[in-house]
Amino acid sequence: MARLELANPFDEMSGKFSKTDRIVMRTRYGKTHAYAYRHPYTGPISENRKPIICAFSQAVKQCKVEMSDPQRLAYWQDLYAQYTKLAKRNTVKANRQFVGTSSDKYYLTLRGFIIATISARLRSA
């Protein structure tokens, strides 16, 4: 992962420079990072993966809406604080209780936690 510090007019940067470029720019928490895709999958999307991809894209859109509303953001921050407290002792139990999955993945960011929770709810509905 490379770090970029760009001067104005580039306050934030995201996406690729060209369609075939394997370097992707992303801005998170005010810092711009460059990620390189080394071995991207170029085959067709499986029918089993399509609902999962659809649920994830809807969850990302819903997360943006949730984080832009101050009341909902406060709700998610409180929930995430409870999650991190429980996850320090038992990650699987915290994920079952708050996210709705039984994985052992620990969500480091509030945004990741919100997306995972919403995505799990969409897939179970």
C-alpha positions as CSV (number, residue, x, y, z in Angstrom):
1,M,0.0,0.0,0.0
2,A,1.4,3.4,-1.0
3,R,0.7,6.7,0.5
4,L,-0.1,9.8,-1.5
5,E,-0.2,13.4,-0.4
6,L,-1.7,15.5,-3.1
7,A,-1.9,19.3,-3.2
8,N,-5.0,21.2,-4.1
9,P,-7.2,20.8,-6.2
10,F,-7.1,17.2,-5.2
11,D,-8.5,17.1,-1.7
12,E,-9.8,13.7,-2.1
13,M,-9.2,11.1,-4.8
14,S,-10.9,7.8,-5.6
15,G,-11.1,5.3,-8.4
16,K,-8.7,4.4,-11.3
17,F,-6.9,6.6,-13.8
18,S,-8.0,4.3,-16.7
19,K,-10.3,1.4,-17.2
20,T,-7.4,-1.1,-17.5
21,D,-5.4,0.3,-14.6
22,R,-4.8,-2.0,-11.7
23,I,-4.0,0.8,-9.2
24,V,-7.0,2.1,-7.3
25,M,-7.0,5.3,-5.3
26,R,-9.2,5.5,-2.1
27,T,-9.6,8.2,0.5
28,R,-10.4,7.0,4.0
29,Y,-10.5,9.3,7.1
30,G,-8.8,12.1,5.2
31,K,-5.8,10.0,3.9
32,T,-5.5,8.9,0.3
33,H,-4.1,5.4,-0.4
34,A,-3.2,3.6,-3.5
35,Y,-4.0,-0.1,-3.8
36,A,-2.7,-2.4,-6.5
37,Y,-4.8,-5.4,-7.7
38,R,-2.3,-8.1,-8.7
39,H,-4.4,-11.0,-9.7
40,P,-8.0,-9.9,-10.4
41,Y,-10.6,-12.5,-11.3
42,T,-11.8,-11.9,-14.9
43,G,-14.3,-14.8,-15.2
44,P,-18.1,-14.6,-15.1
45,I,-19.9,-14.0,-11.8
46,S,-21.4,-17.1,-10.3
47,E,-25.2,-17.2,-9.8
48,N,-24.6,-17.9,-6.1
49,R,-22.5,-14.8,-5.7
50,K,-24.9,-12.4,-7.3
51,P,-27.3,-12.0,-4.3
52,I,-24.3,-11.6,-2.0
53,I,-22.8,-8.9,-4.2
54,C,-26.2,-7.2,-4.5
55,A,-26.7,-7.2,-0.7
56,F,-23.2,-5.8,-0.2
57,S,-23.7,-2.9,-2.7
58,Q,-27.1,-2.1,-1.0
59,A,-25.4,-2.2,2.4
60,V,-22.7,0.3,1.3
61,K,-25.3,2.7,0.0
62,Q,-27.4,2.4,3.2
63,C,-24.2,2.8,5.3
64,K,-23.6,6.2,3.6
65,V,-27.1,7.3,4.4
66,E,-26.8,6.0,8.0
67,M,-23.5,7.8,8.6
68,S,-24.8,11.1,7.2
69,D,-27.6,11.3,9.8
70,P,-26.3,12.4,13.2
71,Q,-28.9,10.5,15.2
72,R,-28.3,7.2,13.3
73,L,-24.5,7.8,13.5
74,A,-24.8,8.2,17.3
75,Y,-26.8,4.9,17.5
76,W,-24.2,3.1,15.4
77,Q,-21.3,4.5,17.5
78,D,-23.0,3.3,20.7
79,L,-23.6,-0.2,19.2
80,Y,-20.0,-0.4,17.9
81,A,-18.7,0.5,21.4
82,Q,-20.7,-2.3,22.8
83,Y,-19.4,-4.6,20.1
84,T,-15.8,-3.8,20.6
85,K,-16.1,-4.3,24.4
86,L,-17.6,-7.8,23.8
87,A,-15.3,-8.6,20.9
88,K,-12.2,-8.2,23.0
89,R,-13.3,-11.2,25.0
90,N,-15.0,-13.3,22.3
91,T,-15.2,-12.2,18.7
92,V,-17.5,-15.0,17.5
93,K,-20.0,-14.2,20.3
94,A,-19.9,-10.5,19.5
95,N,-20.5,-11.1,15.8
96,R,-23.4,-13.4,16.6
97,Q,-25.0,-10.8,18.9
98,F,-24.4,-7.6,17.0
99,V,-23.6,-8.4,13.3
100,G,-25.7,-11.6,12.8
101,T,-23.0,-13.9,11.6
102,S,-20.8,-16.5,13.3
103,S,-17.5,-15.5,11.8
104,D,-14.4,-14.7,13.8
105,K,-13.7,-11.5,11.9
106,Y,-13.1,-8.4,14.0
107,Y,-14.4,-5.2,12.4
108,L,-11.8,-2.5,13.0
109,T,-13.8,0.4,11.7
110,L,-17.2,1.7,12.4
111,R,-17.9,1.8,8.6
112,G,-17.0,-1.9,8.2
113,F,-19.1,-2.8,11.2
114,I,-22.2,-1.0,9.8
115,I,-21.8,-2.5,6.3
116,A,-21.4,-6.0,7.7
117,T,-24.4,-5.6,10.0
118,I,-26.7,-4.3,7.2
119,S,-25.4,-6.8,4.7
120,A,-26.1,-9.7,7.1
121,R,-29.6,-8.4,7.7
122,L,-30.3,-8.0,3.9
123,R,-29.0,-11.6,3.2
124,S,-31.2,-13.1,6.0
125,A,-34.4,-11.3,4.9
